[in-house]
Amino acid sequence: MLSGLFLFYSEGLDFQTVKLILGISLVVGALFAFLSSLAQPRKHVQFAYHEMHALAMLAYGVAVLFFSQTFETLVSFTSFLMIFYAFSEIIFCIWLFNLLENVHYKIIFLRLFVGLGIGVGTVIALHFDAFTLKLQGILFVLVGIHVLLYVPVMKGTITSRFSNQLAP
């Protein structure tokens, strides 16, 4: 979320500053995401998905730091990350439907809607050159809010499953 806010307000900053702050913040965020996914039980589909996104964020941060030379390449890398997020979110929803466990349809449809919204938002951001970085910043913030809203649901799911397994 902080990277998105920075990207939104980065107008007027030179490219090297944007590149360094965005790249470093996403590499650090990816490392925290990866560590938190490793701390959870590995059998859950949700945490495999979390690990996949941590690796994508890490790859994006490294690409921004080492391979991005202009604002255009930064926009391309960011667009690729957002399209990846959109497709992985949609695939994740389908993956959850294929499980033989109970799923919360409200959560699935919300995630599906967010994935579609991020994909459409990325296409719109690419269309309006003057506002691309601002719109991509908004998309980063939306992804961050989405993750923050979903974390308590996952913790509740794990806690309830764990307590059900311990019950006599």
C-alpha positions in Angstrom: 0.0 0.0 0.0 2.8 2.4 0.9 4.5 1.7 -2.5 1.2 2.6 -4.2 0.9 5.8 -2.3 4.5 6.6 -3.1 3.8 5.9 -6.8 0.7 8.0 -6.7 2.5 11.0 -5.3 5.8 10.5 -7.2 5.0 13.1 -9.9 7.9 15.5 -10.1 10.5 13.2 -8.7 13.4 12.0 -10.8 13.4 8.5 -12.2 16.3 7.2 -10.1 14.5 8.2 -6.9 11.3 6.6 -7.9 13.1 3.5 -9.1 15.1 3.0 -5.9 12.3 3.7 -3.4 9.8 1.5 -5.3 12.2 -1.3 -5.9 13.6 -1.4 -2.4 10.2 -1.2 -0.8 8.8 -4.0 -2.8 11.8 -6.3 -2.3 11.5 -5.7 1.5 7.7 -6.2 1.3 8.2 -9.4 -0.6 10.7 -10.7 1.9 8.1 -10.1 4.7 5.4 -11.7 2.7 7.5 -14.7 2.0 8.5 -15.1 5.7 4.8 -14.8 6.8 3.8 -17.4 4.2 6.5 -19.8 5.5 5.2 -19.4 9.1 1.8 -20.7 8.1 0.8 -24.4 7.5 1.9 -25.2 4.0 -1.0 -27.5 3.1 -3.4 -24.6 2.5 -3.9 -23.4 -1.1 -4.2 -19.9 0.2 -0.6 -19.8 1.4 0.8 -21.4 -1.7 -0.9 -18.5 -3.4 0.7 -16.1 -0.9 4.1 -17.5 -1.6 3.6 -17.2 -5.3 2.7 -13.5 -4.9 5.7 -12.9 -2.7 8.0 -14.3 -5.4 6.2 -12.2 -8.0 6.8 -9.0 -5.8 10.4 -10.0 -5.3 10.9 -10.5 -9.1 9.2 -7.1 -9.7 11.3 -5.3 -7.2 14.5 -6.8 -8.6 13.5 -6.0 -12.1 12.7 -2.4 -11.2 16.0 -2.0 -9.4 18.3 -3.6 -12.0 16.5 -3.6 -15.4 14.3 -0.5 -15.4 16.1 2.4 -17.2 13.2 4.7 -18.0 9.7 5.5 -16.8 8.3 3.5 -19.8 10.0 0.3 -18.6 8.8 1.0 -15.1 5.3 1.3 -16.4 5.7 -1.9 -18.4 7.0 -3.9 -15.4 4.2 -2.5 -13.2 1.6 -3.3 -15.8 2.9 -6.8 -16.1 2.8 -7.3 -12.3 -0.8 -6.0 -12.2 -1.9 -8.3 -15.1 -0.2 -11.2 -13.3 -2.1 -10.3 -10.1 -5.4 -10.1 -11.9 -5.0 -13.5 -13.6 -3.7 -15.2 -10.5 -6.6 -13.8 -8.4 -9.1 -15.2 -10.9 -7.2 -18.5 -11.1 -7.1 -18.7 -7.3 -10.9 -18.3 -7.2 -11.4 -21.1 -9.6 -8.9 -23.2 -7.6 -10.9 -22.6 -4.5 -14.1 -23.7 -6.2 -12.4 -27.0 -7.2 -11.6 -27.9 -3.6 -14.0 -30.2 -1.9 -14.1 -28.0 1.2 -16.6 -25.4 2.2 -15.9 -22.0 0.6 -17.4 -18.6 1.4 -19.0 -17.5 -1.8 -19.0 -13.9 -0.8 -15.2 -14.0 -0.4 -14.7 -15.8 -3.7 -16.9 -13.4 -5.6 -15.2 -10.4 -4.0 -11.7 -11.8 -4.9 -13.0 -12.5 -8.5 -14.3 -8.9 -8.7 -11.0 -7.5 -7.4 -9.0 -9.5 -9.9 -11.2 -8.3 -12.8 -11.0 -4.7 -11.5 -7.2 -4.8 -11.3 -7.0 -6.2 -14.8 -9.4 -3.6 -16.2 -7.7 -0.8 -14.2 -4.3 -1.8 -15.7 -5.7 -1.5 -19.2 -7.2 1.9 -18.4 -4.0 3.0 -16.8 -2.0 2.1 -19.9 -4.5 4.1 -22.1 -4.1 7.4 -20.2 -0.4 8.2 -20.5 -0.6 11.3 -18.4 -2.1 9.5 -15.4 -0.5 6.0 -15.8 1.7 6.2 -12.7 -1.1 7.7 -10.5 -3.5 5.0 -11.7 -1.0 2.2 -11.1 -0.4 3.7 -7.6 -4.1 3.4 -6.9 -4.1 -0.2 -8.1 -1.2 -1.0 -5.7 -3.2 0.6 -2.9 -6.3 -1.5 -3.8 -4.2 -4.7 -3.8 -2.8 -3.8 -0.4 -6.2 -3.0 1.0 -7.5 -6.3 -0.4 -4.7 -8.2 1.2 -5.3 -6.5 4.6 -9.0 -7.3 4.5 -8.4 -10.9 3.6 -5.7 -11.7 6.3 -8.2 -11.8 9.2 -10.4 -14.2 7.2 -7.5 -16.5 6.7 -6.4 -16.3 10.3 -10.0 -17.1 11.4 -10.1 -20.1 9.0 -6.9 -21.5 10.3 -7.8 -20.9 13.9 -11.3 -22.5 13.5 -9.8 -25.5 11.7 -7.1 -26.0 14.3 -9.6 -25.7 17.2 -11.9 -28.2 15.4 -9.1 -30.7 15.1 -8.3 -30.4 18.8 -11.9 -30.7 20.0 -12.8 -34.1 21.5 
